[in-house]
């Protein structure tokens, strides 16, 4: 029989329990935490409201469609949450249909609310230029262990200027101060204020509640629509209960967050006339299939934010749309980017290189796979090549892309490990030693966690003079997996195999 030893550490500390509470949005809790840490935030909110009133009093025209450049930062932990471009495009389509009231379920709005339903006249467009004028498709991808229990700290890892782009961080799960432990938070957004730093701004959202394909297949998810509402300074319809806390006279007050889709629900009698709750409003917590509208007052608030030069106004200026490649003739330098479908395989196995580069025109690809001596062992010029790796070893993968306005190279040093296809035969026993630094011909680690989590130590050993130490304190969040993997070992004519780790 063949045997390949696999040691798992950092072991799935955050297992999902049955009966977890779904929290559709955590914007209020994040704001409350920020106020507790910095009471000045309440003054910032008051200044924002005063600025919006000032802009609304100017009587600026409503019939202007505002475009906002967007960048998605896909902060993935493994390939399962490294979502596709198609999924992101589906999310943008849903968002823009909801904002422009071209969504296919507008007819579900009850007649008593049709007179206040609004086309928000706001559209979100993937950026075509990055902060330095480089080409982009508006999607960045980065491996991050903080994707497992994301909070505002993840914004420091990768961000673009918030005066030019709406930053959206796509993560696996969200865990925040002030949220009931074990709750499943779908997303949260920052409210605008003058001078808000990028590390507090933008939207954080779970990958499986973004769009309606890929990991979010089966539902027209409205989490992004809801969070964009907060980004434009819309409050929950249940803000301050029955006291009209959302600052919109055309949304009936709601005593607390709604759920389900109860058309008969009338939780407040403080409005005149006393209307049933607007369960169709995107700023409540009803089911995605129940939501289908913003209102005219909500539109007026959003427009005030977008017409204010100290809030979100710079995003929609002609100069910014040109700088981010949303309008005008595009001219930008290419950016090489790629992912490996597998980072660990056996000799004779195949893997695919997935191109995520951004460029103009028809590019020329130069892929190189180099051994530890920096010698090229594979070269190909196809966009998404599949290669069979015949020989064991560690390999660097390099992509150079030549396109209009130049070339660019991405290197991933020692990103690929190929193990022997067949193990050495041992009888009657085999003792694995750990004398050499990682990785080596006998042992390797997965790339799901930083390889520096494992290191050689001479403090303790069973056989030989060294062992491998897992530095658990380096894990920023529970739920991570890091593996130490031995090469394949063949035990011929063995009926029972006993394993002992010491």
C-alpha positions in Angstrom: 0.0 0.0 0.0 1.0 3.6 -0.4 0.9 6.1 2.4 1.2 9.9 2.5 1.4 11.4 5.9 -0.6 14.6 6.5 -0.4 16.6 9.7 -3.0 19.3 10.2 -2.4 22.2 12.6 -4.2 25.4 13.3 -7.1 23.0 13.1 -10.5 24.6 12.2 -10.9 26.3 15.6 -14.1 28.1 14.5 -16.4 25.2 13.5 -19.8 26.4 12.5 -22.6 25.3 14.8 -26.1 24.7 13.9 -28.7 27.3 14.8 -26.4 30.3 14.2 -28.1 33.7 14.0 -27.9 35.5 10.6 -27.1 39.2 11.0 -27.8 40.9 7.7 -25.8 44.0 8.4 -23.4 45.2 11.1 -23.1 48.9 10.1 -24.8 50.2 13.3 -22.6 48.0 15.5 -19.4 49.1 13.8 -20.4 52.7 14.2 -21.3 52.2 17.9 -17.9 50.6 18.4 -16.1 53.5 16.7 -18.1 56.1 18.8 -17.1 54.2 22.0 -13.5 54.4 20.9 -13.7 57.9 19.6 -16.6 60.0 20.8 -15.7 62.6 18.1 -17.4 60.3 15.6 -20.8 61.5 16.8 -19.8 65.1 16.0 -18.7 63.9 12.5 -22.2 62.4 11.9 -23.8 65.7 13.0 -21.5 67.6 10.6 -22.5 65.1 7.8 -26.2 65.7 8.4 -25.7 69.5 8.4 -23.7 69.3 5.2 -26.5 67.2 3.5 -29.1 69.8 4.5 -26.9 72.6 3.1 -26.6 70.8 -0.2 -30.3 69.9 -0.4 -31.2 73.6 0.2 -29.2 74.5 -2.9 -31.9 72.7 -5.0 -29.4 70.8 -7.2 -31.1 69.0 -10.1 -32.2 65.4 -9.5 -32.0 64.2 -13.2 -28.3 63.5 -13.2 -27.0 60.0 -13.3 -24.0 59.7 -11.0 -21.3 57.1 -11.8 -19.1 55.8 -9.1 -15.8 53.8 -9.8 -15.6 50.6 -7.9 -12.8 48.2 -7.0 -13.3 44.8 -5.5 -10.6 43.4 -3.3 -11.1 39.6 -3.2 -9.4 38.6 0.1 -9.4 34.9 -0.3 -8.2 32.2 2.1 -8.3 29.3 -0.5 -9.6 28.7 -4.0 -13.2 28.2 -2.7 -13.6 31.9 -1.8 -11.5 33.3 -4.6 -14.7 34.1 -6.5 -14.9 34.5 -10.2 -15.1 37.7 -12.3 -18.5 36.4 -13.4 -19.8 36.4 -9.8 -18.6 40.0 -9.3 -20.2 41.1 -12.5 -23.5 39.5 -11.4 -23.3 41.5 -8.1 -22.8 44.7 -10.0 -25.7 43.9 -12.3 -28.0 43.3 -9.3 -26.8 46.5 -7.6 -27.2 48.7 -10.6 -30.6 47.3 -11.4 -31.7 47.9 -7.8 -30.3 51.5 -7.9 -31.9 52.4 -11.2 -35.2 50.6 -10.4 -34.8 48.3 -13.4 -34.8 45.2 -11.2 -37.1 42.5 -12.5 -39.3 42.4 -9.3 -40.4 46.1 -9.3 -43.9 44.9 -9.8 -44.0 43.3 -6.4 -44.1 46.7 -4.7 -47.6 47.2 -3.2 -49.7 50.0 -4.8 -49.7 52.2 -1.7 -45.9 52.7 -2.0 -45.6 53.0 -5.8 -45.8 56.8 -5.7 -42.6 57.1 -3.6 -40.5 54.4 -5.4 -37.3 56.0 -6.8 -34.8 55.5 -9.5 -31.7 56.5 -7.5 -29.9 57.7 -10.6 -26.6 56.1 -9.3 -24.5 53.6 -11.2 -21.5 51.7 -10.1 -18.8 50.9 -12.7 -15.6 48.7 -12.4 -12.5 50.9 -12.6 -10.3 50.5 -15.6 -7.4 52.4 -14.2 -5.6 51.9 -10.9 -4.3 54.6 -8.6 -1.1 54.9 -10.6 -2.7 54.9 -14.0 -2.1 51.2 -14.5 -4.6 48.9 -16.3 -7.1 47.1 -14.1 -10.4 45.2 -14.4 -11.5 46.6 -11.1 -10.7 43.4 -9.3 -7.8 42.7 -7.0 -7.0 39.3 -5.5 -4.9 38.6 -2.4 -4.5 35.7 -0.1 -5.3 36.7 3.5 -5.8 34.7 6.7 -7.8 37.7 8.0 -10.5 36.8 5.5 -11.6 34.1 8.0 -12.8 36.6 10.6 -12.7 39.9 8.8 -13.1 43.3 10.4 -11.7 46.8 9.6 -8.1 45.5 10.0 -8.4 43.8 6.6 -8.7 47.2 4.9 -5.1 48.0 5.8 -3.9 45.0 3.8 -5.1 46.3 0.4 -6.9 49.5 -0.5 -7.2 52.2 -3.1 -7.9 55.9 -2.4 -11.4 56.3 -1.1 -11.7 59.7 -2.7 -11.5 58.0 -6.1 -13.0 54.5 -5.6 -15.6 52.7 -3.7 -13.5 49.9 -2.0 -15.4 46.6 -1.5 -13.6 43.9 0.4 -14.9 40.4 -0.3 -14.1 37.9 2.5 -15.0 34.5 3.8 -16.5 35.4 7.2 -16.9 38.5 9.3 -16.4 38.8 13.1 -16.8 42.1 14.9 -16.9 43.7 18.4 -20.4 44.1 19.6 -21.9 41.2 17.6 -23.2 38.1 19.4 -20.5 35.5 19.2 -21.3 32.9 16.6 -23.6 35.2 14.5 -23.2 35.1 10.8 -22.6 38.7 9.6 -23.3 39.2 5.9 -21.7 42.6 5.5 -21.3 46.1 6.8 -20.5 49.6 5.4 -19.1 52.9 6.7 -21.2 56.0 6.8 -19.6 59.0 5.1 -18.0 62.0 6.9 -15.5 64.6 5.8 -12.0 63.2 5.8 -12.9 59.6 6.5 -9.7 57.4 6.1 -9.7 54.5 3.7 -9.0 52.1 6.6 -12.5 53.0 8.0 -14.3 53.5 4.7 -16.0 51.2 2.2 -17.8 47.9 2.4 -16.9 44.5 3.7 -19.1 41.6 2.5 -19.2 37.8 2.5 -18.3 36.1 -0.7 -21.4 33.8 -0.6 -23.8 36.8 -0.3 -22.5 38.7 -3.3 -24.2 38.3 -6.7 -26.3 35.3 -7.7 -23.8 32.8 -9.3 -20.7 30.9 -8.1 -20.6 30.7 -4.3 -23.8 32.9 -4.1 -25.8 30.8 -6.6 -29.5 30.4 -6.1 -30.6 33.8 -4.7 -30.7 37.4 -5.9 -28.6 38.7 -3.0 -29.3 42.2 -1.9 -26.6 42.6 0.8 -24.5 44.8 -1.5 -27.5 47.0 -2.3 -28.2 47.4 1.4 -24.6 48.3 2.3 -24.3 50.8 -0.6 -27.3 52.5 0.9 -25.3 53.0 4.1 -22.3 54.1 2.0 -24.6 56.9 0.7 -25.7 57.7 4.3 -29.0 56.0 4.3 -30.1 54.6 7.7 -32.1 51.5 8.5 -35.9 52.1 8.2 -36.0 50.8 11.8 -33.5 53.4 13.0 -34.6 54.6 16.5 -37.7 52.4 16.3 -41.0 54.3 15.8 -39.3 57.7 16.0 -38.6 58.3 12.2 -34.9 57.9 12.8 -34.0 57.2 9.2 -34.7 60.9 8.3 -37.0 59.9 5.5 -40.7 60.9 5.8 -41.8 58.5 3.0 -40.6 55.4 4.8 -43.1 54.3 7.5 -41.4 53.9 10.9 -40.5 50.3 11.9 -40.1 49.4 15.6 -37.2 47.0 15.0 -35.5 45.0 12.2 -38.0 43.0 10.1 -37.5 39.4 9.0 -39.2 37.2 6.5 -41.8 38.9 4.3 -44.9 39.7 6.3 -47.0 42.1 4.2 -49.5 42.6 7.1 -46.8 43.9 9.5 -47.5 47.3 11.0 -45.2 47.7 14.0 -45.6 51.5 14.6 -48.7 53.8 14.8 -46.7 57.1 15.1 -47.1 57.9 11.4 -50.1 59.7 9.9 -51.7 58.1 8.0 -50.8 54.9 9.8 -49.3 52.7 7.1 -48.1 49.2 7.2 -44.3 48.7 7.3 -42.5 49.0 4.0 -41.1 45.5 4.0 -40.0 46.1 0.4 -37.4 48.7 1.3 -33.7 47.8 0.8 -32.8 49.3 4.1 -34.8 46.9 6.2 -33.8 43.3 7.0 -36.5 41.4 5.2 -35.7 38.5 2.9 -33.8 39.3 -0.3 -36.8 38.2 -2.4 -39.0 40.7 -0.5 -36.9 43.8 -1.1 -37.3 45.8 -4.3 -37.3 49.6 -3.7 -35.7 52.8 -2.4 -37.8 55.9 -1.9 -37.7 59.5 -3.1 -36.6 60.8 0.3 -33.8 58.2 0.3 -32.8 59.3 -3.1 -32.6 62.9 -2.0 -30.3 62.0 0.9 -28.0 59.9 -1.4 -27.9 62.8 -4.0 -26.9 65.2 -1.3 -24.0 63.0 -0.4 -22.9 62.7 -4.0 -23.3 66.5 -4.6 -21.2 67.4 -1.6 -17.5 68.0 -2.3 -16.6 67.0 1.3 -18.6 63.7 1.4 -18.7 61.5 -1.7 -18.8 64.2 -4.3 -15.3 63.8 -5.7 -16.1 60.2 -6.8 -18.5 61.3 -9.5 -16.6 64.3 -10.9 -15.6 64.2 -14.6 -12.0 64.4 -13.6 -12.2 61.4 -11.4 -14.2 59.3 -13.9 -11.4 60.1 -16.4 -8.6 59.3 -14.0 -10.2 55.9 -13.0 -10.9 54.9 -16.7 -14.6 55.0 -16.4 -14.8 57.6 -19.2 -12.6 58.8 -22.0 -10.1 57.0 -24.2 -8.3 54.4 -22.1 -4.5 54.4 -22.0 -2.7 52.4 -19.3 0.2 50.1 -18.8 -0.4 46.3 -18.4 -0.4 44.5 -15.1 0.5 40.8 -14.9 -1.4 38.7 -12.4 -2.2 35.0 -12.1 -3.1 32.2 -9.7 -2.2 28.5 -9.6 -5.1 26.0 -9.4 -2.8 23.8 -7.3 0.3 24.6 -5.4 1.2 21.0 -4.3 1.0 18.0 -6.6 2.7 14.7 -7.4 5.0 14.1 -10.3 3.0 13.4 -13.5 0.0 15.5 -12.3 -1.2 18.5 -14.2 -2.1 22.0 -13.1 -3.5 25.1 -14.7 -2.3 28.7 -14.5 -5.2 31.1 -14.4 -4.5 34.5 -15.9 -6.0 37.6 -14.1 -3.9 40.2 -15.9 -5.2 43.6 -17.0 -4.1 45.1 -20.3 -5.2 46.9 -23.5 -5.1 45.2 -26.9 -4.1 41.7 -27.7 -1.4 40.6 -25.2 1.4 38.1 -25.7 2.0 35.8 -22.8 5.3 34.4 -21.6 5.0 31.8 -18.8 8.1 30.4 -17.3 8.5 27.6 -14.7 11.9 27.7 -13.1 13.6 25.1 -10.9 15.6 26.0 -7.7 18.7 26.7 -9.9 16.6 29.3 -11.8 16.7 27.1 -14.9 13.6 27.3 -17.2 11.9 23.9 -17.3 8.7 24.9 -19.0 7.9 27.8 -21.3 4.5 28.5 -22.9 2.7 31.4 -24.5 -1.0 30.4 -24.1 -3.2 32.5 -21.8 -4.3 29.8 -19.3 -1.9 26.9 -19.8 -2.2 23.4 -18.3 1.2 21.8 -17.6 2.2 18.3 -16.6 5.0 18.5 -14.0 7.1 15.4 -14.5 9.9 15.9 -12.0 9.8 16.4 -8.2 11.1 19.6 -6.8 10.2 23.2 -6.0 9.5 25.7 -8.8 9.1 29.4 -9.3 6.4 30.5 -11.7 6.7 33.7 -13.7 4.4 35.5 -16.1 5.4 38.3 -18.4 2.7 40.0 -20.4 3.4 42.2 -23.4 0.5 44.5 -24.5 -0.2 48.0 -25.6 1.8 50.5 -23.6 4.5 48.1 -22.4 5.1 44.9 -20.5 4.9 43.7 -16.9 6.1 40.6 -15.0 4.8 38.8 -11.9 7.0 36.3 -10.2 5.8 33.8 -7.5 9.0 32.3 -6.0 8.9 28.7 -5.1 5.1 28.7 -5.4 4.8 25.2 -6.7 5.9 22.0 -5.0 6.0 18.7 -6.9 6.4 15.5 -4.8 7.5 12.0 -6.1 4.7 10.0 -7.7 5.7 6.8 -5.9 7.2 6.4 -2.5 10.3 4.6 -1.5 9.6 1.1 -0.2 10.4 0.6 3.5 10.1 -2.7 5.4 9.4 -3.3 8.2 9.5 0.3 9.4 10.2 3.9 8.4 11.4 6.8 10.7 11.0 10.3 9.3 13.6 12.8 10.4 13.4 16.5 10.3 17.0 17.6 10.0 16.7 20.1 7.0 15.0 23.5 6.9 11.6 23.6 5.4 10.7 23.0 2.6 12.9 20.1 1.5 12.8 16.9 -0.4 11.1 15.0 2.4 8.7 17.6 3.9 6.7 20.6 2.7 3.9 22.8 3.9 0.7 24.0 2.3 0.4 27.5 1.1 -3.0 28.0 2.7 -1.1 29.6 5.6 2.2 31.4 5.6 5.0 28.9 5.4 6.8 30.7 8.2 4.2 29.3 10.6 6.4 26.2 10.5 10.1 26.2 11.3 12.9 23.9 12.2 14.0 23.8 15.9 16.7 21.9 17.7 15.1 22.4 21.1 13.4 19.0 21.0 13.6 15.8 18.9 12.7 12.1 19.0 15.2 11.0 16.3 18.1 13.0 15.1 18.8 16.5 16.3 15.8 18.6 15.2 12.0 18.7 14.8 9.5 21.0 13.1 7.7 23.6 15.3 4.3 25.0 14.5 4.1 28.6 15.7 0.4 28.7 16.7 0.7 32.2 18.1 1.2 33.6 14.6 -2.4 32.7 13.7 -4.5 35.9 13.6 -7.8 34.1 13.6 -9.3 30.7 14.3 -10.4 28.5 11.5 -7.1 28.4 9.7 -5.4 25.2 8.4 -1.7 24.7 7.9 -0.4 21.3 6.8 3.0 19.7 7.2 3.2 17.0 4.5 5.6 14.1 4.1 6.5 12.6 0.8 4.7 9.4 -0.3 5.9 6.2 1.3 5.3 2.7 -0.1 4.8 -0.2 2.2 4.7 -3.3 0.0 2.5 -6.3 1.2 1.5 -4.5 4.4 -1.9 -5.4 5.7 -1.9 -3.2 8.8 -0.1 0.1 9.1 0.5 1.7 12.5 1.4 5.4 12.6 3.1 7.1 15.6 4.0 10.7 15.9 6.4 11.7 18.6 
